Amino acid sequence: MEEHGKLSVLVIDPNPGMRSNLQNMLNLSGIHKIEFAVNAGTAIRQLARRAYDIVLCEYDLGGGVGGSDGQDGQQLLEDLRHHRLLSPWTIFIMLTSEAVYGKVIGAAELAPTDYVLKPFTADTLGARIGRALERRAVLLPTYQLVAGGKLREAIRSATAAEIAHPRHALDLARLRAELHASLDEHAQAEETYRKVLAHRSLGWAGLGLARAEFAQGPSRCGPRDAGALIGANPRLMAAYDLLARCHEAAGDAAGAQKVLEEAVAISPHLVRRLRKLGEVALAAGDAASAEKSFKQVVARARYSEFRDPEDHLRLVQALVRRGDAVQASGVVRDLERSLRAGPELDACLNIANAALHEAAGNKGAALAGLQAAVAAVRSATTLSTGLKLGLVRSCLAHRLDAQARK
């Protein structure tokens, strides 16, 4: 237990009674450096300020007297992963009594280190933490090399650790393959995944192999191959994302939409998949489905510390295509009122207003909105390539060639 004395833990739970219980359980395991967060917003601010060895997060952050910002544990973990506020060696354990399988699988596909179902004992929690610490100790030297940008050395470290720690060989092989992929060495990643699959049929290895093949050319992993992966692993959610990419690469937006709808039906809480579904639905000409998806994205992201004004813009575009200018205007007002000022917001507002003016036949105001959007985009740093390309197309459609070049 003495070695646990140096560990730092962040407990995220709105319930003061549960926070106290967890503190007692951690103390029994020799862990005393404990801090608390009562909701997702508080947790993000604390994790942005410092790193923790372990994060214990309640799935349902909506209860308790401490107040909630509206996010649940799954949405928080999605934000933390996407914005890289968790180091690879941070142990993230989800705590939940949630019986709805769709929510549990949504959390699981974001790869928490573990999740523990309530009620649980101090012995259970201690055992899970101990198992996670053992795994981390083996992978930590490789993780630290990755953090230092020494990817070649990290690959050599993982290779050596596979020999020294056969119990964790699969974890190390997976990390090594991912490092090859990050270096665009997809043939080496493919070889690693094939070696794993030669001994054991594992969903993640099959997915990694398919991704490596797709990266070497969409013809190597087409819809049929990705579909077969889903047939063998119907709960491997990332395989649906890959299949959708295969359909997109083949120019089949409707096929991509159908696959993502199946994935959302199984695991309905991942914001970025919902966003992608809305995008492909728009590309397929299904404005009604796009509206439905973007409404969910806007609603789920409302309490995020990282709200994206592009979500409101996409919803406006779907509503305009459906001819619902009244509701689209309401979304624009919400966008202007509820998001932080800046060039990203200005760009989205101007593009949205240009779409509304164009739908109303006010060409002059639409042109002014596009020109203002171009000026805002040039000052923005986080807007997507898709937004910029859409703005280029709009400028060209209105013969604003100089603005399109900018």
C-alpha positions in Angstrom: 0.0 0.0 0.0 2.9 2.4 0.6 3.5 2.8 -3.1 0.0 4.1 -3.5 0.7 7.1 -1.3 2.1 9.1 -4.2 -0.9 8.6 -6.4 -3.1 11.5 -7.2 -6.9 10.9 -7.8 -9.7 13.1 -9.1 -13.1 12.0 -8.1 -15.9 13.4 -10.3 -19.3 12.9 -8.6 -22.2 15.3 -7.8 -23.3 13.3 -4.7 -21.5 14.4 -1.5 -22.3 11.0 0.1 -20.7 9.1 -2.7 -17.6 11.4 -2.7 -17.2 10.7 1.0 -17.6 6.9 0.4 -15.0 6.9 -2.4 -12.6 8.9 -0.3 -12.9 6.3 2.5 -12.4 3.4 0.0 -9.3 5.1 -1.5 -7.9 5.7 1.9 -8.2 2.0 2.6 -6.0 1.4 -0.4 -3.4 3.8 0.9 -4.4 6.7 -1.5 -4.8 10.0 0.3 -4.0 12.7 -2.4 -7.6 13.1 -3.5 -9.4 16.0 -5.1 -13.0 16.4 -6.1 -15.2 17.8 -8.9 -18.9 18.0 -8.8 -19.6 18.2 -12.5 -18.0 18.0 -15.9 -17.2 21.7 -16.2 -15.3 21.6 -12.9 -13.5 18.5 -13.9 -12.3 19.9 -17.2 -10.9 23.0 -15.5 -9.1 20.9 -13.0 -7.7 18.5 -15.6 -6.6 21.5 -17.8 -4.6 22.8 -14.8 -2.9 19.5 -13.7 -2.6 15.8 -14.4 -3.9 13.0 -12.2 -2.8 9.4 -12.0 -6.4 8.2 -11.6 -9.8 9.7 -12.5 -12.9 8.1 -10.9 -16.0 9.4 -12.8 -19.6 8.8 -12.0 -21.6 8.1 -15.2 -24.7 10.0 -14.1 -23.5 13.5 -13.4 -27.0 14.9 -13.3 -27.9 14.2 -9.7 -26.7 15.5 -6.4 -26.8 18.8 -4.5 -23.5 20.0 -5.9 -25.2 21.0 -9.2 -24.6 19.7 -12.6 -23.6 21.3 -15.9 -25.7 18.8 -17.8 -23.0 16.5 -19.2 -22.9 12.8 -18.3 -19.7 10.9 -17.8 -19.6 9.6 -21.4 -19.9 13.1 -22.8 -17.2 14.3 -20.5 -14.9 11.4 -21.5 -15.5 12.2 -25.2 -14.5 15.8 -24.6 -11.4 14.8 -22.6 -10.2 12.4 -25.3 -10.9 14.7 -28.2 -9.2 17.7 -26.6 -6.3 15.6 -25.1 -6.8 16.5 -21.5 -6.1 13.0 -20.4 -2.5 11.7 -20.8 -2.3 8.1 -22.2 -1.2 6.8 -18.8 -4.0 8.4 -16.8 -6.3 5.6 -15.4 -9.9 6.6 -16.1 -12.5 4.4 -14.3 -16.2 4.9 -15.0 -18.5 4.3 -12.0 -22.1 3.5 -12.9 -25.4 1.8 -11.8 -26.8 2.6 -15.3 -28.7 -0.5 -16.6 -29.2 0.8 -20.1 -26.8 -1.1 -22.3 -26.6 1.6 -25.0 -25.2 4.0 -22.5 -22.7 1.5 -21.2 -21.4 0.6 -24.6 -21.2 4.3 -25.5 -18.8 4.8 -22.6 -16.9 1.6 -23.3 -16.2 2.5 -26.9 -14.3 5.6 -25.7 -11.9 3.3 -24.0 -12.0 4.0 -20.3 -9.4 1.9 -18.5 -12.3 0.1 -16.7 -15.8 0.6 -15.6 -17.3 -0.6 -12.3 -20.9 -1.3 -11.7 -22.5 -0.1 -8.4 -22.8 -1.2 -5.7 -19.1 -2.2 -5.2 -16.8 -2.7 -2.2 -13.5 -1.1 -1.3 -11.9 -4.5 -2.1 -13.4 -4.4 -5.6 -12.3 -0.9 -6.3 -8.9 -1.5 -4.9 -8.4 -4.6 -7.1 -9.5 -2.8 -10.2 -7.1 0.0 -9.5 -4.3 -2.4 -8.7 -4.8 -4.2 -12.0 -4.8 -0.9 -13.9 -1.6 0.2 -12.2 0.2 -3.0 -13.1 -0.7 -2.5 -16.8 0.3 1.2 -16.6 3.7 0.3 -15.2 4.5 -1.9 -18.1 3.3 0.6 -20.8 4.5 3.8 -19.1 8.1 3.9 -20.5 6.6 3.7 -24.0 3.9 6.2 -23.3 6.6 8.7 -22.0 8.6 8.3 -25.2 5.5 9.0 -27.2 4.8 12.1 -25.1 8.3 13.3 -25.9 7.8 12.8 -29.6 10.2 9.9 -29.8 8.0 7.6 -31.8 10.8 5.4 -33.2 12.2 4.8 -29.7 8.7 4.2 -28.5 8.2 1.4 -31.0 11.5 -0.2 -29.9 10.4 0.2 -26.3 7.1 -1.6 -26.9 8.9 -4.4 -28.8 11.3 -5.0 -25.9 8.5 -4.8 -23.4 6.4 -7.5 -25.3 9.3 -9.9 -24.6 9.8 -8.9 -21.0 6.1 -8.8 -20.1 4.2 -11.5 -22.1 1.1 -11.0 -19.9 0.7 -7.6 -21.5 2.0 -8.5 -25.0 -1.3 -7.8 -26.7 -1.6 -4.3 -25.2 2.0 -3.6 -26.3 1.4 -5.0 -29.8 -1.7 -2.8 -30.2 0.2 0.3 -29.1 3.1 -0.6 -31.4 0.7 -0.9 -34.4 -1.0 2.4 -33.6 2.5 4.1 -33.5 3.3 2.7 -36.9 0.0 4.0 -38.2 0.7 7.5 -36.7 3.9 7.5 -38.7 2.0 6.5 -41.9 3.7 3.1 -41.8 0.5 1.3 -42.5 2.1 -1.8 -44.0 4.0 -2.3 -40.7 0.8 -1.7 -38.7 -1.0 -4.3 -41.0 1.8 -6.8 -40.4 1.5 -6.4 -36.6 -2.3 -6.8 -36.6 -2.0 -9.9 -38.8 0.4 -11.5 -36.3 -2.1 -10.9 -33.5 -5.0 -12.3 -35.5 -3.0 -15.4 -36.4 -3.1 -16.4 -32.7 -6.4 -14.8 -31.5 -9.5 -13.4 -33.1 -9.8 -10.0 -31.5 -12.2 -7.3 -32.7 -9.7 -4.4 -32.1 -7.1 -6.2 -34.2 -9.5 -6.9 -37.0 -10.5 -3.2 -36.9 -6.9 -2.1 -36.9 -6.1 -4.4 -39.9 -9.0 -3.0 -41.8 -8.0 0.6 -41.0 -4.4 -0.1 -42.1 -5.6 -1.6 -45.4 -8.0 1.3 -46.0 -5.2 3.8 -45.4 -3.1 2.1 -48.1 -6.0 2.6 -50.6 -9.8 2.3 -50.2 -9.8 -0.5 -52.8 -7.9 -2.7 -50.3 -10.7 -2.4 -47.7 -14.1 -1.8 -49.3 -17.6 -1.9 -47.9 -17.7 -5.7 -48.2 -14.6 -6.1 -46.1 -15.7 -3.6 -43.4 -19.2 -5.1 -43.5 -17.7 -8.6 -42.8 -15.9 -7.1 -39.8 -19.2 -5.8 -38.4 -20.8 -9.2 -39.0 -18.2 -10.8 -36.8 -18.2 -8.0 -34.2 -21.7 -6.4 -34.2 -20.9 -4.3 -31.1 -17.6 -3.0 -32.4 -18.8 0.5 -33.0 -15.7 1.9 -34.7 -16.2 -0.7 -37.4 -19.4 1.1 -38.4 -17.5 4.4 -38.7 -15.0 2.7 -41.0 -17.7 1.1 -43.1 -19.3 4.6 -43.5 -15.9 5.9 -44.6 -15.7 3.1 -47.2 -19.1 4.1 -48.6 -18.1 7.8 -48.7 -14.9 6.9 -50.5 -17.0 5.1 -53.1 -19.3 8.1 -53.5 -22.2 6.5 -51.7 -23.4 9.1 -49.2 -26.7 7.3 -48.7 -24.9 4.1 -47.9 -22.7 5.9 -45.3 -25.9 7.4 -43.8 -27.5 4.0 -43.4 -24.5 2.5 -41.6 -24.2 5.5 -39.2 -27.9 5.3 -38.5 -27.4 1.6 -37.5 -24.5 2.6 -35.2 -26.4 5.4 -33.6 -29.3 3.0 -32.9 -26.9 0.8 -31.0 -24.8 3.5 -29.2 -26.8 6.7 -29.4 -24.7 9.0 -27.2 -21.5 9.7 -29.1 -21.7 13.3 -30.2 -19.1 13.1 -33.0 -20.8 10.1 -34.6 -24.1 12.0 -34.5 -22.4 15.0 -36.1 -21.0 12.8 -38.9 -24.4 11.3 -39.4 -25.9 14.8 -39.9 -23.1 15.6 -42.4 -23.5 12.6 -44.6 -27.3 12.9 -44.4 -26.9 16.5 -45.8 -24.6 15.1 -48.5 -27.2 12.5 -49.4 -29.9 15.1 -49.7 -31.8 13.9 -46.6 -32.4 17.3 -44.9 -34.9 15.8 -42.4 -32.5 13.3 -41.0 -29.7 15.9 -41.0 -32.0 18.2 -38.9 -32.7 15.4 -36.5 -29.0 14.6 -36.0 -27.8 18.2 -35.6 -30.6 18.9 -33.1 -29.3 16.1 -31.0 -25.7 17.3 -31.4 -26.6 20.9 -30.3 -28.7 19.6 -27.4 -26.0 17.2 -26.1 -23.2 19.7 -26.6 -25.1 22.5 -24.9 -23.3 22.0 -21.6 -19.9 21.2 -23.0 -16.9 23.4 -22.3 -16.0 23.0 -26.0 -19.2 24.0 -27.8 -18.7 24.2 -31.6 -20.6 27.0 -33.4 -20.4 24.9 -36.6 -23.0 22.6 -35.1 -25.6 25.4 -35.0 -24.6 26.4 -38.6 -25.1 22.8 -39.8 -28.5 22.8 -38.2 -29.4 26.1 -39.8 -28.4 24.7 -43.2 -30.5 21.6 -42.7 -33.5 23.7 -41.7 -33.1 26.1 -44.7 -33.0 23.1 -47.0 -36.3 22.0 -45.5 -37.7 25.4 -46.0 -38.1 26.1 -42.3 -36.8 29.7 -42.1 -38.5 30.5 -38.8 -36.9 27.7 -36.9 -33.5 28.4 -38.6 -33.7 32.0 -37.5 -34.3 30.8 -33.9 -31.2 28.7 -34.1 -29.2 31.7 -35.3 -30.4 33.7 -32.4 -29.4 30.9 -30.0 -26.0 30.7 -31.6 -25.5 34.5 -31.2 -26.7 34.5 -27.6 -25.1 31.4 -26.2 -21.6 31.0 -27.6 -18.4 32.9 -26.9 -17.6 35.8 -29.2 -14.7 35.3 -31.7 -13.9 34.9 -35.4 -15.2 31.3 -35.4 -18.6 32.5 -34.2 -18.6 35.5 -36.6 -17.9 33.2 -39.5 -20.7 30.8 -38.6 -23.2 33.6 -38.0 -22.4 35.3 -41.3 -22.7 32.0 -43.3 -25.9 31.1 -41.5 -27.4 34.6 -42.2 -26.3 34.4 -45.8 -28.2 31.2 -46.2 -31.3 32.7 -44.7 -31.1 35.8 -46.9 -30.6 33.7 -50.0 -33.6 31.5 -49.1 -35.7 34.7 -48.7 -34.5 36.0 -52.1 -32.4 38.8 -50.6 -29.3 38.4 -52.8 -27.6 41.6 -51.7 -27.7 40.7 -48.0 -26.6 37.2 -48.9 -23.5 38.5 -50.7 -22.7 40.8 -47.8 -22.9 37.9 -45.4 -20.6 35.7 -47.5 -18.0 38.5 -47.8 -18.1 39.1 -44.0 -17.7 35.3 -43.5 -14.6 35.3 -45.7 -13.0 38.0 -43.5 -13.9 36.2 -40.3 -12.6 32.8 -41.6 -9.2 34.4 -42.3 -8.9 35.3 -38.6 -10.2 32.0 -37.3 -7.9 29.1 -36.4 -10.2 26.2 -35.5 -12.8 26.1 -38.2 -13.1 22.8 -40.1 -12.0 22.2 -43.7 -15.5 21.3 -44.6 -16.8 24.7 -43.5 -14.1 26.4 -45.6 -14.8 24.4 -48.6 -18.5 25.0 -48.3 -17.8 28.7 -48.1 -15.6 28.5 -51.2 -18.5 26.8 -53.1 -21.0 29.4 -52.0 -18.6 32.2 -53.1 -18.1 30.6 -56.5 -21.9 30.1 -56.9 -22.3 33.9 -56.3 -19.3 34.8 -58.6 -17.3 36.0 -55.6 -14.1 34.6 -57.2 -11.7 36.8 -55.3 -13.2 35.9 -52.0 -13.1 32.2 -52.9 -9.4 32.5 -53.7 -8.8 34.0 -50.2 
